Amino acid sequence: MAEANRFFARKKLGENINEEVGGWDVNRDYIHKRYKLLQRILSDIIDDETLNLAKELLIPESTGKPNMSIHEFRKWPILESFRKSEYWDDFEAHARRL
């Protein structure tokens, strides 16, 4: 998580982080799905796949809690570009139906 936040801070400072973020291996089974979402957002890839991944993260696990809460989506600064995207309204509507 700290690495994702460092990438975000560096991006906000104007650094080009694309190569490093692109090399971030988020596809291993033991890596939490939120990191795949963060990689896409930090890479400015906000599309249908990103939306579907975000929706999937709201689905409760066996504990009854989602992988990510709607509060995280609404407040976490790293997700700002997702909130400003054309996909946000669809995501919010999906969250309300859960």
PyMOL commands that set and color helices and strands:
alter all, ss='L'
color gray80, all
select helices_A, chain A and resi 2-12+18-22+33-42+48-57+70-75+77-83+88-97
alter helices_A, ss='H'
color red, helices_A
deselect
rebuild
show_as cartoon
